Each structure stands twice: as C-alpha cells, then as structure tokens.
Amino acid sequence: MKNRFLVLILVGALAFSFTACGSKEEEKADTKTEQSADKKSDVKPIEYDVDEFVTLGDYKGLDITLDGEYEYTDKGFDEYVSKTISEAAIYVEDSSAKEIAEDSIVNVDYVGSQDGVAFDGGSAEDQLIDIGNNSSATGGGYISGFTSGLVGHKVGEEVAYEVTFPQDYGNADLAGQTVIFTFQVNYIAKAIDSKEALTDEIVSDKFGYDTVDAYMDALKEQYTASLENNLKSDKQTAVLNAVLNNSKVSKVPEDLLQARVDMYLSVYDKQYQSYGTTAKEYFESMGQDYDAYVESMKTSIQESTETELILEAIAKAEGIEIDEAGYKEFIQGVLSSSGTSDETSFYEVYDVDGYTGERYFRQAYLTQKALDFCIDNANYTGAPAEAE
C-alpha cells in the first residue's frame, strides 16, 4: 500500500459540478421524489464491523522524515519570484534587436487574403508570435509555415508570403488552399525573467498591483503560504503511507465496495446526462474501451476504500467521533466548491442502494479526523521546530 494517496471526497475525484446536472435533473425531481423515497425504505443500509477486516499496526508516535523546503529563505523567495514571473510569460520590446531570428518572439499585425480579398478570421493586430515554435507566445499553434517566412526580416518591414492550409483544416473554404499572409513587424520582444526587470506599469497591467513593491509583498505572502501548504501536504502523505504500510486489510466488504462503485458510476453518468449522453456512449464515441475504464476505476476505488477502512479502524480504536460543528464547516466547504447550497439535494446526487450520500461525506470527515490524529501524534525530522 506504499505511496498511495488519500482519496475520500468523491466530488473532488470526479471533478463533478453539481450545477452541471441540475437543470435537467430538476425537471424530473418532483415526479421521482416519492418513488425514490419508497425504494430507499426497502433497502437495508450496508453494515459491517471494521475490526473484522482491518489489522492495525503502529499509527501514532510514528517517526517521520521530511525532506522538503519548509522555511522562508531569501534565496528560496528569489527563486519563487523568478519562477512566477517566468510562468506569467511577460514580454516587452527589445529595442536592441532589429532582425528576426529563428528563436525570436515578434509582435506583428497580419492580414490573410485569398485572391486579393481578406478572409474572415485571418487578420489580427498586436500579436506576439513565437517563431521557433510556430505558435502564439502565450500558447496555441499555427498552421505549418505560418511564421517561417519572417526569419531574417527587420523591425518596421512589411512581409508577405504564401501559406497553404492543411487538407483537413476545420474551415472547408480554406482547407488545402494557398493564401497570402501579410505581416507588419512592430517589434522584437524579450521575456521578463527577473524582478529587476519589472516596472510599476508592468505589474499594474499584468497583475493588478500599483507598484512593484506591492507585488513583491503579495508574492512573499504567497510564498510563505506555499511553504506551509507543502509542509502540511508532505506530512499527510508521509504519515498516511506509514500508516498504510503498518496495517493490513483482509478484504473490503463486498457490499460496501459495490456501493462505492455504483456511486462513482452514478455520479459519472449524471455528469454526462447533463450533456445529453452517457459515460459509456461518450467513451465509445472517442474510441475508448469503457469496460476497461470501469475495471481500472474499480481497482482504484478498492484501494481508496481500503485506506478508508484503516482510518475508520483508527477512529474506532481512539474513540474519535464526528463533531457536528466541525462537520458543518467541512460540508459547507464541499458544497461551496460544488456550486450549491442545498445540502439535502446535494446528498441525493450520491445516494445509492444501501449507502446514502450523507453517510459517505460524514464518513469522509471522520476518516480525515483519524488521519489528522495520526499526523498530530507523529514525530518529525526535517520540519521546522515550531511546526512539529
């Protein structure tokens, strides 16, 4: 069970949007409510004794070694700033560059014409293009040969040359056609890769801060928060792996596993139904093997359910229970991330025979509390002293 990660909240695992299936499902909700309630009343809730399936090993007082960077340093912050600026892909005019090279970033206006007439969608202004990658500087590729004719030309020039659209191009009027693109070379650009190159104007335009100092203060807060999040995440991963390695699950109760599989497939199908199809139909339309996907998904669900059973056994052994105030805060966070405020309707999306959505999320909260207990009672090497 080494290197497995805790997967307890189905809504996150599925990236399911409650509102995505809302409109069509709500149209049928009134007529189904009574039938659904009658059906549920006839189904016996799934029951099991977790101690029959789990043999616990050491789970508290664990010796954990962490090897990440968790404390603020000027060097670390400078690296964070450089990385953040680089990922922002900020380009400014390079006044020293006059001729376009094979790896240049160039700002241009261009017009595409066919038989002397500009065609729809073929013109743009103030565009940053990456010559070497034949793409926009901020992502998105061009058709073959679009940028290659610019190499060797100078700033201020107007350049025109033929470009041929591929035969399978999405616009039938242009597919396979040779057209003329005319470029006005405005300037050659360079990327900003350090805070020294930033100006108040740049940070105001790109990041919404009035000054460079204000932007640096914001990045310092983000960097500090990222260190704290890294420590929290690394603790959880390391402790969970240790707990799983020390414990054993003889088997997952079959009815529990089936309920989890049914829940996953039900929610997944509801997601696709909102778009007028099913998960199976979608997979088949993409040329993928739906049955193979389901089998893979079952394996993943079995592993995550084994993890949950171990944590449930720890909660039982330590007398950890659900505190209603804490659960309310937890479920409100889930509801918020799902774009809904109706707790009852939200649970119903996850209801399956023998196992309700509410039970699922209450269980998720309980097992997270059990993991938090293990984290709080571990001994750490490599963590900041105040964080131990």
C-alpha positions in Angstrom: 0.0 0.0 0.0 3.0 2.2 -0.3 2.8 5.7 -1.9 -1.0 5.7 -2.1 -2.8 8.9 -1.6 -5.9 9.5 0.4 -9.0 9.8 -1.9 -12.1 10.3 0.2 -14.2 13.0 -1.4 -15.9 11.7 -4.5 -16.9 15.2 -5.6 -13.3 16.2 -5.9 -12.2 12.9 -7.5 -14.8 13.2 -10.3 -14.4 16.9 -10.8 -18.2 16.8 -10.8 -20.2 20.0 -11.0 -23.5 19.8 -9.1 -24.9 22.6 -11.2 -23.9 20.8 -14.4 -26.6 18.2 -14.0 -29.0 20.5 -12.2 -31.3 21.8 -14.9 -32.3 18.5 -16.5 -32.4 16.6 -13.2 -34.5 19.2 -11.5 -37.2 18.8 -14.2 -37.7 15.2 -13.2 -37.1 15.7 -9.4 -40.7 16.3 -8.3 -42.0 13.2 -10.1 -39.3 11.0 -8.7 -39.1 12.1 -5.1 -41.8 9.8 -3.7 -40.8 6.8 -5.8 -37.2 7.3 -4.7 -38.1 7.5 -1.1 -40.2 4.4 -1.2 -37.4 2.5 -2.9 -34.8 3.5 -0.4 -37.1 2.5 2.5 -37.0 -1.1 1.2 -33.2 -1.3 1.0 -31.3 -2.3 4.1 -28.4 0.0 4.9 -24.9 -1.6 4.5 -23.5 -2.7 7.8 -20.1 -4.1 8.7 -17.7 -4.4 11.7 -14.4 -2.7 10.6 -12.4 -4.7 13.1 -13.2 -7.9 11.2 -11.4 -6.6 8.1 -8.6 -4.4 9.5 -5.5 -5.3 11.5 -3.9 -2.1 12.7 -0.2 -1.7 13.1 1.6 1.4 14.5 -0.3 4.6 13.7 0.7 7.0 16.5 4.2 8.1 17.6 5.5 7.4 14.1 9.0 8.7 13.3 8.6 10.6 10.0 11.5 12.2 8.0 10.6 15.1 5.7 13.0 16.4 3.1 11.2 19.4 1.6 11.8 23.1 1.9 9.5 24.5 4.5 11.2 27.6 6.0 11.5 31.0 4.4 14.8 32.0 2.9 15.8 34.9 0.7 17.2 32.5 -1.8 14.0 30.5 -1.9 11.9 33.6 -2.3 14.0 34.9 -5.1 13.6 31.5 -6.9 9.9 31.6 -6.3 9.7 35.2 -7.7 11.7 34.2 -10.8 9.6 31.2 -11.5 6.3 33.1 -11.0 7.4 35.9 -13.4 8.7 33.3 -15.9 5.4 31.4 -15.9 3.5 34.7 -16.4 5.1 35.0 -19.8 5.5 38.7 -19.8 7.1 40.2 -22.9 8.4 43.7 -23.6 10.0 45.3 -26.5 13.7 44.5 -27.0 15.0 47.8 -28.5 18.4 46.3 -29.2 17.0 43.5 -31.5 16.5 44.6 -35.1 16.4 41.4 -37.2 14.1 38.4 -36.6 16.0 35.2 -35.8 14.7 31.6 -35.8 14.0 31.8 -32.0 12.6 35.3 -31.8 9.4 36.4 -30.2 7.9 39.0 -32.5 5.0 41.5 -32.2 3.1 41.8 -35.5 -0.1 42.7 -37.2 -1.2 40.4 -40.0 -3.8 40.0 -42.7 -4.7 36.8 -44.5 -6.1 37.2 -48.1 -7.3 34.9 -50.8 -7.4 36.1 -54.4 -6.7 39.6 -53.0 -9.6 39.6 -50.6 -9.1 39.4 -46.8 -10.9 36.3 -45.4 -12.8 36.0 -42.1 -10.6 35.1 -39.1 -7.4 35.6 -41.0 -6.4 39.0 -39.5 -5.2 40.2 -36.1 -3.3 43.1 -34.6 -0.7 43.4 -31.8 0.1 39.6 -31.8 3.1 38.1 -30.0 4.2 35.1 -32.0 6.9 32.5 -31.3 8.9 32.0 -34.5 10.7 28.8 -33.3 7.6 27.1 -32.1 5.3 28.4 -34.9 2.8 29.4 -32.3 1.4 32.3 -30.2 3.9 33.3 -27.5 1.2 32.5 -24.9 0.2 29.1 -26.4 -1.8 27.9 -29.4 -0.1 26.7 -32.6 -0.4 28.0 -36.1 -0.7 26.1 -39.4 2.6 24.9 -40.9 4.8 27.6 -42.3 2.8 30.5 -40.8 5.8 32.1 -39.1 8.8 30.7 -41.0 8.8 33.4 -43.7 9.6 36.2 -41.1 13.1 35.0 -40.3 15.8 37.4 -41.5 13.4 40.4 -41.8 13.7 43.6 -39.8 11.5 45.6 -37.4 9.3 48.0 -39.4 9.2 45.9 -42.5 6.1 44.6 -44.2 6.4 41.0 -45.2 4.1 38.9 -47.4 4.3 35.3 -48.4 2.2 32.2 -49.3 1.0 29.8 -46.7 -1.0 26.6 -47.5 -3.8 25.4 -45.2 -3.8 21.6 -44.4 -6.3 19.4 -46.3 -8.1 18.5 -43.0 -8.4 22.1 -41.8 -11.7 22.8 -40.0 -12.8 25.5 -42.4 -13.8 23.8 -45.6 -13.4 27.0 -47.6 -9.7 27.2 -46.6 -8.8 23.5 -46.4 -6.0 22.8 -48.8 -6.0 26.4 -50.1 -2.9 28.6 -50.6 -3.3 32.1 -49.3 -1.2 35.2 -48.8 -0.4 36.4 -45.3 0.9 40.0 -45.0 2.8 40.9 -41.8 3.7 44.3 -40.3 6.7 43.7 -38.0 6.1 46.0 -35.0 9.0 45.0 -32.7 11.0 42.0 -31.5 10.2 41.1 -27.9 12.1 39.7 -24.9 10.7 37.9 -21.9 11.0 39.4 -18.4 12.6 36.8 -16.2 13.6 38.7 -13.0 12.1 41.1 -10.6 14.7 43.7 -11.6 13.1 44.0 -15.0 9.7 44.8 -13.6 8.2 48.3 -13.5 5.2 49.7 -11.8 3.5 49.9 -15.2 4.1 46.2 -15.9 2.8 44.9 -12.6 -0.2 47.2 -12.8 -1.0 46.0 -16.3 -0.3 42.3 -15.8 -1.0 41.6 -12.1 -3.2 44.5 -10.9 -0.8 45.9 -8.3 0.0 49.6 -8.1 3.8 49.2 -7.6 6.5 46.6 -7.8 6.9 46.7 -4.0 3.2 45.9 -3.5 3.5 43.0 -5.9 6.6 41.7 -4.1 4.7 41.9 -0.8 1.9 39.8 -2.3 4.3 37.2 -3.6 6.0 37.0 -0.3 2.7 36.1 1.3 2.0 33.6 -1.4 5.5 32.0 -1.0 5.1 31.8 2.8 1.7 30.2 2.3 3.1 27.7 -0.2 5.7 26.6 2.3 3.1 26.0 4.9 0.9 24.0 2.4 3.9 22.0 1.3 4.7 21.0 4.9 1.0 20.1 5.5 0.8 18.0 2.3 4.2 16.3 2.9 3.2 15.4 6.5 -0.1 14.0 5.4 1.4 11.9 2.6 4.3 10.6 4.7 2.1 9.7 7.7 -0.6 8.1 5.6 1.9 6.0 3.7 3.4 4.9 7.0 0.0 4.0 8.5 -0.9 2.0 5.4 2.4 0.1 5.4 1.9 -0.8 9.0 -1.7 -2.0 8.7 -3.5 -4.7 6.7 -6.9 -5.1 5.2 -8.0 -8.7 4.7 -10.7 -7.7 2.2 -13.2 -4.9 1.5 -16.8 -5.8 2.4 -18.3 -6.7 -1.0 -21.5 -4.7 -0.5 -19.5 -1.6 0.6 -17.2 -1.9 -2.4 -20.2 -2.3 -4.8 -21.9 0.7 -3.3 -18.8 2.8 -3.9 -18.5 1.6 -7.5 -22.3 2.3 -8.0 -21.9 5.7 -6.5 -19.0 6.6 -8.8 -20.7 5.3 -11.9 -24.0 7.0 -11.0 -22.4 10.4 -10.5 -20.3 10.0 -13.6 -23.4 9.2 -15.7 -25.3 12.1 -14.3 -22.5 14.4 -15.4 -22.7 13.1 -19.0 -26.5 13.0 -18.9 -26.5 16.8 -18.5 -24.9 16.9 -21.9 -27.4 14.5 -23.5 -25.3 11.4 -23.5 -23.9 8.7 -21.1 -20.4 8.0 -20.0 -20.4 4.7 -22.0 -21.6 6.4 -25.1 -19.0 9.2 -24.7 -16.1 6.7 -24.2 -17.2 4.7 -27.2 -17.5 7.9 -29.4 -13.9 8.6 -28.5 -12.8 5.1 -29.5 -12.0 4.1 -25.9 -12.9 0.9 -24.1 -15.5 1.8 -21.4 -15.4 -1.6 -19.8 -11.6 -1.4 -19.4 -12.1 2.0 -17.8 -14.6 0.7 -15.4 -12.3 -2.2 -14.3 -9.5 0.3 -13.8 -11.8 2.5 -11.8 -12.9 -0.4 -9.6 -9.3 -1.1 -8.7 -8.7 2.5 -7.7 -11.9 2.6 -5.6 -10.9 -0.7 -3.9 -7.6 0.9 -2.9 -9.1 4.1 -1.6 -11.8 2.1 0.3 -9.0 0.0 2.0 -7.4 3.3 3.0 -10.7 4.5 4.5 -11.3 1.3 6.4 -7.9 1.6 8.0 -8.6 5.1 9.1 -12.1 4.1 10.2 -10.5 1.4 12.4 -8.1 4.0 13.9 -11.1 6.3 14.6 -12.9 3.5 16.4 -9.8 2.5 18.4 -9.2 6.1 19.6 -12.8 6.9 20.2 -12.8 9.6 17.5 -16.3 10.8 16.6 -17.9 13.3 14.3 -18.3 16.7 16.0 -21.3 18.4 14.4 -19.8 21.8 14.3 -16.7 20.6 12.6 -18.7 18.5 10.1 -20.9 21.5 9.3 -17.8 23.5 8.4 -16.5 20.6 6.3 -19.6 20.0 4.3 -20.1 23.7 3.7 -16.7 23.8 2.1 -17.7 20.8 -0.1 -21.0 22.5 -1.0 -19.3 25.7 -1.9 -16.8 24.0 -4.2 -19.6 22.2 -5.9 -21.6 25.4 -6.5 -24.6 24.6 -4.4 -26.1 25.5 -1.1 -28.8 22.8 -0.9 -27.3 20.1 1.4 -30.2 17.7 1.0 -30.3 17.8 -2.8 -26.5 17.5 -2.9 -26.5 14.3 -0.8 -29.2 12.8 -3.1 -26.9 13.1 -6.1 -24.7 10.5 -4.4 -27.3 8.2 -3.0 -27.1 4.5 -4.0 -28.9 1.4 -2.6 -27.8 0.8 0.9 -25.5 3.8 1.2 -26.5 7.4 1.2 -24.6 10.4 0.1 -24.8 11.9 3.6 -23.3 8.8 5.1 -20.5 8.9 2.5 -19.5 12.5 3.4 -19.8 12.0 7.1 -17.5 9.0 6.8 -15.1 11.1 4.7 -15.0 13.7 7.5 -14.5 11.0 10.2 -11.6 9.3 8.4 -9.9 12.7 7.8 -10.1 13.3 11.6 -8.4 10.0 12.1 -5.6 10.9 9.7 -5.3 14.3 11.5 -4.9 12.4 14.8 -2.0 10.3 13.3 -0.4 13.5 11.9 -0.6 15.3 15.2 0.9 12.4 17.1 3.9 11.7 14.8 7.5 12.7 15.4 9.1 14.7 12.6 12.6 15.1 11.4 13.2 17.8 8.8 10.2 20.0 9.7 10.5 23.5 11.3 10.6 23.2 15.1 7.5 25.3 15.6 5.6 23.2 13.1 6.3 19.9 14.9 
